[in-house]
Amino acid sequence: MGKKHAAASTPATVALVRAGIPFEIRAYEHEPGVSDFGGEAAAALGVEPERVFKTLLAEVDGALAVGVVPVSGKLDLKALAAALGGRRAAMADPALAERKTGYVVGGISPIGQRTRLRTVVDSSALGHGTVLVSGGRRGFDIELTPGDLMRATDAIAAPIGRPD
């Protein structure tokens, strides 16, 4: 995997380069009318949806947190709350998610967010050699090992995904 690509700089790629974490850029042409961003990425890049992970923000007991789950499933809010030692979780308002991360919905990366938030990566990621996450904009993914993803985000792994 390559380390950096100067032409494709986002806060996520900058953070990875600074941390010395290897990654590969996987870009594709985002179709403006598409709202299933993860499904679009998997199809466009020819990657199994189980290896492409989406970044979702939720409020756990009133504090924002990040859940990273396969695009082939959904975030289990109860499991996310439990993983973080909380009692309740609800999806965050998209405008708040954009403000806190510095990214737009559909392009929110778990890496290089404006505000560092507690992050949980679905434990299914650990079963893959590499996974893909948003690189910080629609049509721009980053491929890296699950261990490097967790290191870059100070994440914990827990079973927070559920089938769609």
N, C-alpha and C positions, 0 to 999 in steps of 0.2 A: 504494500500500500504506500502511496505517496505521502509526503509530509505536508506540502502546502501547494497552493495554486494561487499565485498573486492576482490573477484576473478575477478570482471568485472569492473576494474577501467579504466576510460577514463577521459579526461579533463571535459567532460559533467557531469559525475557522481560525480567527485570531486567537481565541482562547486555547484551541487545540495546539496551534503552533507554539504559543507561549509555554504551554505545559509539556511540550515535546511528545505529544501523543500522535502517532501515525493515523492517517485517515485517507480515504479516497473520496473525491467528489463524484457524485452521480447526479447529473443534471438531465432534465427533460423539459419538453415544451408543455407548460401548463395551459390547459384549455380554460378560458375565462368563465364559462358557464358551469364548470364542474365544481360540486361542493364536497364530493367524497375524495378529499385530497390524498389520503393514504391509499385508497384503492387505485386512484389514478397513478400514483407513484409506482405501486407494485406492478401494474399492467405496463406502464410506459418503460420501466426499467427491466422487465422480464424477471422479476424476483418474486418468490413465494410470499404471499401476504403475511405469513407467520414470521418472516424475517424483517418486515417493514413495521416500524413502531411509530405510533402517534403520541404527541405530547399534549396532555390535557391538564388544565388547572382546576383545582377544586378547593373549597374552603373546608378545612377540617377543624372543627370546634372554633370557628371564626378566624383561623389563620390560613393563608394560602399555602398550597402544596402542589407538587407536580406528580402526576402519574404518567408513566410511560408504558403503553400497552400495544400489543400487535394490532395492526389495522384490521385484521380479520375478526376482531372481537370488540368488546366494550370494557370500560373501566367499571369495576365493582367498587362502588363508593364505600360500602361497609368494610370491605377488605382493605381499602386504602386507609380508612380511619383506624382500623385495628393495627395495621402495619406501623402507623405513626403514634400509636398509643392514645388515639382519640376515640370519641364516642360517636360523633356524627360527621358526615361529609355531604356536601352538595356541590354541584358544578359551579364554577366561578362565572361571573358575568363576563362575556367576551371582551367588553371594553376595558374592564379591570385587568383581564389577562394580558391584553395588548399593552396597557400602560405599565404593568409591573415587569413584563418580560422585554419590552422594546421590540417585539415582533408582531406581525399581523396574524390573525387567525388563519390557519391553513399553512402557515409558515413558521409556527412557533417551534423553536429548537429547545431541547432541554439543556443545551450547552450555551454559555455566554449570555445568559439572561441579565437584564439590567439590575434586577433584584434577585439575589441568590435565595432560592426557596428550598425547603426540604423536598427531596425527590425520592420516589420509589419506582424502581424498574421492575416490571413483571418478571418473575423468576423464569418464565419460559425463554427469555433472552439468553440465559446461561447455556441452553442446549444448542446454540448456533455458534459457528466459528466467527461469523461477523453478522452484524445487524445494521439496518439503515434507519436513520432518524432525520428529521428536517434539519437542513443546514442553515435555516434562518430566512428563507423566503420560499414562496410557492414555486415548485419546479426545480428545487435544489436540495438534494439529500446528501447526507454524509454516511459513508460506510466505515465502520470501525468494529473492533472486538467488543463484546459485552463488558469485559473487564475494564477496557479503556473508557467506555461510556460511563460506567459507574465511577471510575476514578475522576473523570472530567466533571461530574455533577455531584460528587460526594454522596451518591445514592446508596440506598439499601435495596436488596432484592427481596421480593415477596410475591406471593400469588395474588395479584390484584386485577388480573384480566379474567373475563368470562366470555364464553362463546356468544356470538352475535345472534 
